[in-house]
């Protein structure tokens, strides 16, 4: 065997190193790439961790927040409207006339009458035929509001009750003047639906259970509180067919509407029976787990429920003040007629149309409204036979705003506000009337040839003014007539008329 020489060993070592380097060069490329990725990730991580070894950095200098973002040192003074001052200047009548006369003009046929008074003193500031009798349309509801608040009182509520019937197994649903009943549970925060038939049915079942009553129950309805014709013969058949009004009963769901959200179109023609049928259905559901069944169908009570009949349950309406406000806001004819009849009952008159008009007329006199000739044939203003003067309306609004009978103040929240609420919510939007938006508070009135607007406004000098403008014989549908009313009221709102 040949022993390798030193030179050979050196060549062998070189050969081995060369082979090792060749093998390293042949390693897979993806391993090299993985190593590079690992290095790339390690460097940022080290930078994140490093501050923990260096200790906390010095805090950055605080940036001062703007004044409006800082907590206040003291509480601000509440921003409220200052009360009206009796020392505010009264407008000069010629200056008021100069503002109102040019804009209060009819579009086509017909004429406008009107009156403006200082609310505090009663001084007449504008008078165009203010003592002339006119068809007032729904402005008549202001007179009905006066009668209801004076005879019933703002806090009065109407009770719908259930009493034991004249025969065993019978219960009688007794109408007490609430025509704003809801079908479901009572809604204490609402005016429409404040008293609910589902709640009344549940209370009735509780009373029947407490007395051990079981078996079948027959529901009767007593609607004898109202008398006389249910439909006023002075109302046009077309208005009845269109759903402007319906036969009057002392209990109804949704002001005699099938759906509280639908305030136009056909209405129940027997609101009392509709309400009683709904009550029977609610009683049937409530009594299902209490061994009580309810007979099919509802009958009218053969007579008024006995005053001594045991009361099983009752639910109360919203207050008269709340109902008057709703009546004025949306110009609810059915509710107005009900208020008139309930005012009649409260004064010992029959709960009829004649009783209602007599009660309203009498309360106007008692409220010191100017005794011009007044003719009322309904309580809502739907009939064309009503005759009232602009002066009487300004007297009524004065009584509500500044009169001695503070019960009438309750009606003020019901006045629609120009551009904001009720029947004025879509008006006062153009350049000639926008100055009255949010400032004009007034009751509207609309019939085919009649438009009216009566209410109050604070003028530019801080003086409270009351007004009434009534158009009769107007061209039906003429767009300029409502605008004329709104411009006249807007002129008063902007009046610095001295």
C-alpha positions in Angstrom: 0.0 0.0 0.0 1.3 3.4 -0.9 1.4 5.9 1.9 0.1 9.3 0.8 2.8 11.9 0.8 2.4 15.3 2.4 1.6 16.8 -1.0 -1.1 14.3 -1.7 -2.7 14.9 1.7 -2.8 18.6 1.0 -4.4 17.9 -2.3 -6.9 15.6 -0.6 -7.8 18.3 1.9 -8.3 20.8 -0.9 -10.3 18.3 -2.7 -12.5 17.7 0.4 -13.0 21.5 0.9 -13.9 21.9 -2.8 -16.4 19.1 -2.6 -17.9 20.6 0.6 -18.3 24.0 -1.1 -19.9 22.3 -4.1 -22.4 20.5 -1.8 -23.2 23.8 0.0 -23.8 25.4 -3.4 -26.3 22.7 -4.2 -28.6 23.3 -1.1 -32.3 23.9 -2.2 -33.1 27.6 -2.9 -36.2 27.7 -0.7 -34.2 27.1 2.4 -32.2 30.2 1.6 -35.4 32.2 1.1 -36.8 31.0 4.4 -33.7 32.2 6.1 -34.0 35.6 4.6 -37.7 35.9 5.6 -36.7 35.0 9.2 -34.2 37.7 9.3 -36.7 40.3 7.9 -39.2 39.4 10.7 -36.6 39.4 13.4 -35.4 43.0 12.9 -38.8 44.7 13.4 -39.6 42.5 16.4 -36.3 43.6 18.0 -37.2 47.2 17.4 -40.5 46.8 19.2 -39.0 45.0 22.2 -36.0 47.3 22.5 -37.9 50.2 24.2 -38.8 47.9 27.1 -35.1 47.5 27.8 -34.4 51.2 27.4 -37.1 52.3 29.9 -40.1 54.6 29.3 -39.9 57.5 27.0 -40.5 61.0 28.2 -44.2 61.9 27.9 -45.1 64.1 25.1 -46.1 67.7 25.9 -49.8 68.0 26.6 -51.8 69.7 23.8 -54.3 72.3 25.1 -57.9 71.5 24.0 -60.0 74.3 22.5 -62.1 76.2 25.0 -65.4 74.7 23.6 -64.0 71.2 24.5 -63.1 71.9 28.1 -65.4 71.5 31.1 -67.1 74.8 32.0 -66.0 76.5 35.2 -69.6 77.6 35.9 -73.1 76.6 34.8 -74.5 78.7 32.0 -77.7 80.6 32.5 -80.7 78.8 30.9 -81.8 80.4 27.7 -85.5 81.1 27.8 -87.9 83.5 26.2 -88.6 86.6 28.3 -92.2 87.1 29.3 -94.2 89.5 27.2 -94.2 93.0 28.7 -97.4 95.1 28.9 -95.2 98.1 28.1 -94.5 96.8 24.6 -95.8 99.4 22.1 -99.3 98.8 20.7 -99.3 99.0 16.9 -100.9 102.0 15.2 -104.1 101.0 13.4 -103.2 102.8 10.2 -99.9 101.1 10.1 -101.5 97.7 10.6 -104.0 98.3 7.9 -101.2 99.4 5.5 -99.6 95.9 6.1 -102.7 93.8 6.0 -104.9 95.4 3.3 -102.7 94.8 0.3 -102.3 91.1 1.0 -105.7 90.1 2.1 -107.2 89.8 -1.3 -109.3 87.0 -2.9 -108.0 85.0 -5.7 -111.0 85.1 -8.1 -114.4 85.5 -6.6 -115.5 86.1 -3.0 -114.3 88.5 -0.3 -112.4 88.4 3.0 -113.5 90.1 6.2 -111.1 90.4 9.1 -110.3 91.9 12.5 -107.1 92.4 14.5 -107.1 93.4 18.2 -104.5 94.0 20.8 -104.8 91.0 23.1 -104.3 92.8 26.4 -106.5 95.9 25.9 -108.9 94.8 23.2 -108.1 97.8 21.1 -109.2 97.2 17.5 -106.2 97.6 15.2 -107.8 96.4 11.9 -111.4 96.0 11.0 -112.7 95.0 7.6 -116.3 93.9 8.0 -115.4 92.4 11.4 -119.1 92.4 12.5 -120.4 90.8 9.4 -121.8 87.3 9.8 -119.9 84.7 7.9 -119.7 80.9 7.3 -116.7 80.1 9.6 -115.9 76.5 8.6 -113.8 74.7 11.2 -113.0 78.0 13.0 -116.2 77.1 14.8 -114.3 74.5 16.8 -112.8 77.4 18.8 -116.3 78.1 20.1 -116.9 74.4 20.9 -113.5 74.4 22.7 -114.7 77.3 24.9 -117.9 75.4 25.8 -116.2 72.1 26.6 -113.5 73.7 28.8 -116.1 75.9 30.7 -118.7 73.2 31.3 -116.6 70.1 31.7 -113.3 71.5 32.9 -109.8 70.9 31.5 -109.1 68.0 33.8 -112.4 66.1 33.3 -112.2 62.5 31.9 -114.9 60.4 30.2 -115.3 56.9 31.6 -116.2 53.8 29.5 -117.5 51.2 31.9 -118.8 47.7 32.0 -121.7 46.9 34.3 -123.7 43.8 35.1 -126.6 43.3 32.7 -130.3 43.1 33.4 -130.2 39.3 33.1 -127.8 36.7 34.5 -124.8 36.2 32.3 -125.0 39.6 30.7 -122.6 42.5 30.8 -123.3 46.0 29.4 -120.6 48.2 27.8 -121.7 51.7 28.6 -120.6 54.6 26.5 -119.6 57.7 28.5 -118.4 60.1 25.7 -114.9 58.7 24.9 -114.7 58.4 21.1 -110.9 58.1 21.2 -110.9 54.5 22.5 -108.1 52.2 21.3 -108.6 48.5 20.6 -105.6 47.3 22.5 -104.1 48.1 25.9 -104.6 51.5 27.4 -101.9 54.0 26.4 -101.5 56.5 29.3 -99.2 58.7 27.4 -101.5 59.1 24.4 -104.7 61.1 23.7 -106.0 58.8 21.0 -106.1 55.3 22.6 -105.6 56.6 26.1 -108.3 54.1 27.2 -108.0 50.7 25.6 -110.6 48.0 25.2 -108.1 45.2 25.8 -107.4 46.7 29.2 -111.2 47.1 29.9 -111.8 43.4 28.9 -109.0 42.2 31.2 -110.4 44.2 34.1 -113.8 42.8 33.4 -112.6 39.2 33.5 -110.8 39.9 36.8 -114.1 41.1 38.4 -116.1 38.2 37.0 -113.5 35.8 38.4 -113.6 37.5 41.8 -117.4 36.9 42.0 -117.1 33.3 40.8 -118.8 33.9 37.5 -118.2 31.2 34.9 -119.9 30.0 31.7 -121.1 32.1 28.8 -121.2 35.9 28.8 -123.4 38.0 26.6 -122.3 41.5 25.7 -124.8 44.3 25.3 -124.0 48.0 24.5 -125.6 51.1 26.0 -125.2 54.1 23.8 -128.2 56.0 25.1 -126.2 59.0 26.4 -126.6 60.7 22.9 -130.1 61.4 21.6 -131.7 62.8 18.5 -130.5 62.1 15.0 -127.1 60.5 14.8 -126.5 62.5 11.5 -127.1 66.2 11.4 -129.5 67.0 8.5 -127.5 70.2 7.8 -124.5 68.1 6.7 -124.1 67.5 3.0 -124.4 63.8 2.0 -121.2 64.2 0.0 -119.3 65.1 3.1 -120.7 62.1 4.9 -119.8 59.8 2.0 -116.3 61.2 1.9 -115.8 60.5 5.6 -115.7 64.1 6.8 -118.1 63.0 9.5 -120.1 59.9 10.6 -123.1 59.1 12.7 -122.5 60.3 16.3 -122.4 57.8 19.3 -121.0 58.3 22.8 -118.3 55.6 22.3 -116.1 54.9 19.3 -112.7 53.5 18.3 -110.2 56.0 16.9 -112.7 58.9 16.6 -114.9 56.6 14.4 -112.1 55.5 12.1 -111.4 51.9 11.1 -107.6 52.6 11.4 -106.1 55.3 13.6 -103.5 55.9 10.9 -106.0 56.5 8.1 -107.9 59.7 8.6 -109.7 59.9 5.3 -112.2 57.8 3.4 -115.1 55.6 4.7 -115.9 55.4 8.4 -118.0 53.0 10.6 -121.6 53.9 10.3 -122.4 52.5 13.7 -119.3 53.4 15.8 -120.9 52.1 19.1 -121.6 48.7 17.7 -118.1 48.5 16.1 -116.6 49.3 19.5 -118.8 46.8 21.3 -117.9 44.0 18.9 -114.2 44.8 19.4 -114.7 44.7 23.2 -116.5 41.3 22.9 -113.5 39.9 20.9 -111.1 41.2 23.5 -113.3 39.8 26.3 -113.4 36.4 24.6 -109.5 36.3 24.4 -109.1 37.5 28.0 -111.6 35.0 29.4 -110.3 31.9 27.6 -108.2 30.9 30.6 -110.8 31.8 33.2 -113.6 29.4 32.3 -115.5 32.2 30.5 -116.9 32.1 27.0 -118.5 34.9 25.1 -121.6 34.5 23.0 -121.4 35.4 19.4 -122.9 38.8 18.4 -123.6 41.9 20.4 -127.0 43.4 21.1 -128.1 46.9 22.1 -129.3 47.2 25.7 -133.1 47.5 25.8 -132.7 50.6 27.8 -130.2 52.8 29.7 -128.1 50.8 32.1 -129.5 51.0 35.6 -127.8 53.6 37.8 -127.6 50.9 40.5 -126.0 48.3 38.3 -122.8 46.8 39.7 -119.8 48.3 37.9 -117.4 45.5 36.9 -114.7 47.7 35.3 -113.9 51.1 33.7 -111.3 52.9 31.8 -110.8 56.7 31.6 -110.1 58.9 28.6 -107.5 61.5 28.2 -108.5 64.8 29.8 -110.8 67.3 28.1 -107.9 69.7 27.7 -105.9 67.0 25.8 -108.9 66.1 23.7 -109.6 69.8 22.9 -105.9 70.2 21.8 -106.2 67.2 19.5 -109.5 68.5 18.1 -107.9 71.8 17.2 -104.6 70.5 15.9 -106.1 68.1 13.4 -109.5 69.7 13.0 -111.4 66.5 14.1 -115.1 66.9 13.2 -116.3 63.8 15.1 -114.4 64.8 18.2 -115.8 68.3 18.0 -119.4 67.1 17.7 -118.8 64.8 20.7 -117.4 67.7 22.8 -120.5 69.8 21.9 -122.8 67.0 23.0 -120.9 66.3 26.2 -121.0 70.1 27.0 -124.8 69.8 26.6 -125.1 66.9 28.9 -122.9 68.7 31.5 -125.4 71.6 31.5 -128.5 69.4 31.8 -129.4 69.6 28.1 -130.0 66.6 25.9 -127.0 65.0 24.3 -128.2 65.9 20.9 -127.1 68.3 18.1 -129.7 70.9 19.3 -128.4 70.5 22.8 -124.9 71.0 21.7 -125.5 74.2 19.7 -127.5 75.6 22.6 -124.7 74.8 25.0 -122.0 76.4 22.8 -124.1 79.5 22.2 -124.8 79.9 25.9 -121.2 79.5 26.9 -120.1 82.2 24.4 -122.4 84.7 26.1 -121.1 83.6 29.6 -117.5 84.1 28.3 -118.4 87.7 27.4 -118.0 87.2 23.7 -119.5 90.1 21.7 -123.2 89.4 21.4 -123.4 89.8 17.6 -126.0 87.6 15.9 -124.6 84.1 16.0 -126.2 81.1 14.3 -125.0 77.6 15.0 -126.3 74.5 13.3 -123.5 72.1 14.3 -120.5 72.1 16.6 -117.7 71.3 14.2 -118.2 73.9 11.4 -118.9 71.4 8.6 -122.4 72.8 7.9 -122.8 75.9 5.6 -125.6 77.2 7.8 -123.4 78.5 10.6 -122.9 82.3 10.9 -120.2 83.9 13.1 -118.3 87.2 12.9 -114.6 87.8 12.8 -115.1 90.0 15.9 -116.5 87.0 17.8 -113.5 84.9 17.0 -111.0 87.6 18.1 -113.0 87.8 21.3 -112.7 84.1 21.8 -108.9 84.1 21.2 -108.5 87.0 23.5 -110.4 85.1 26.2 -108.1 82.1 25.7 -104.8 84.2 25.7 -105.5 86.9 28.3 -109.0 86.5 29.7 -109.9 86.0 33.3 -111.1 82.4 32.9 -107.8 80.5 33.1 -109.5 77.3 32.1 -109.5 78.5 28.6 -105.7 78.7 28.5 -105.7 74.9 28.0 -106.8 75.4 24.4 -103.6 77.3 23.4 -101.5 74.2 22.9 -104.0 73.0 20.4 -103.5 75.9 18.0 -101.6 74.7 14.9 -98.2 76.5 14.4 -97.3 77.9 10.9 -94.9 75.5 9.1 -94.6 73.2 12.1 -97.7 71.5 13.3 -101.3 70.4 12.8 -103.2 71.8 9.8 -100.6 74.5 9.3 -97.6 72.1 9.0 -97.2 72.4 5.3 -97.9 76.1 5.0 -95.7 79.2 5.5 -93.0 77.8 3.3 -92.6 80.3 0.5 -90.7 83.6 0.5 -93.9 85.7 1.2 -95.0 83.7 4.2 -91.9 82.2 5.7 -91.6 85.1 8.1 -94.7 83.7 9.9 -93.3 80.2 10.2 -93.1 79.2 13.9 -94.8 82.4 14.9 -98.3 82.2 13.7 -100.6 80.2 16.0 -104.0 79.8 14.3 -107.0 77.5 13.7 -107.7 76.8 10.1 -111.1 76.5 8.4 -111.8 75.0 5.0 -114.9 74.3 3.0 -115.5 74.4 -0.7 -116.0 78.2 -1.0 -114.9 79.1 2.6 -111.5 79.7 4.1 -110.7 81.1 7.6 -107.8 81.6 9.9 -108.1 82.8 13.5 -105.4 82.9 16.1 -102.6 84.9 17.7 -99.1 86.2 17.1 -96.5 88.2 18.9 -95.4 91.1 16.7 -91.8 92.4 16.2 -92.2 94.7 19.1 -93.2 92.0 21.5 -97.0 92.8 21.5 -99.5 90.0 21.6 -102.1 90.4 18.8 -105.2 88.3 18.1 -106.8 88.1 14.6 -109.5 86.5 12.5 -109.7 86.5 8.7 -112.7 84.8 7.0 -113.3 84.4 3.3 -116.7 83.5 1.8 -117.9 82.9 -1.7 -114.3 82.1 -2.8 -113.4 80.4 -6.0 -113.1 76.7 -5.2 -109.5 75.5 -5.4 -108.0 78.9 -6.1 -104.4 78.6 -4.7 -104.0 82.3 -3.8 -106.7 82.3 -1.1 -104.8 80.3 1.5 -101.7 82.3 0.7 -103.6 85.5 1.2 -104.6 84.4 4.7 -101.0 83.3 5.5 -99.5 86.6 4.2 -101.9 88.6 6.3 -100.9 86.7 9.5 -97.2 86.9 8.5 -97.5 90.7 8.1 -98.7 90.8 11.7 -95.8 88.7 12.9 -93.3 91.1 11.3 -95.2 94.2 12.3 -93.3 97.0 14.0 -96.3 99.1 13.1 -95.8 102.5 14.9 
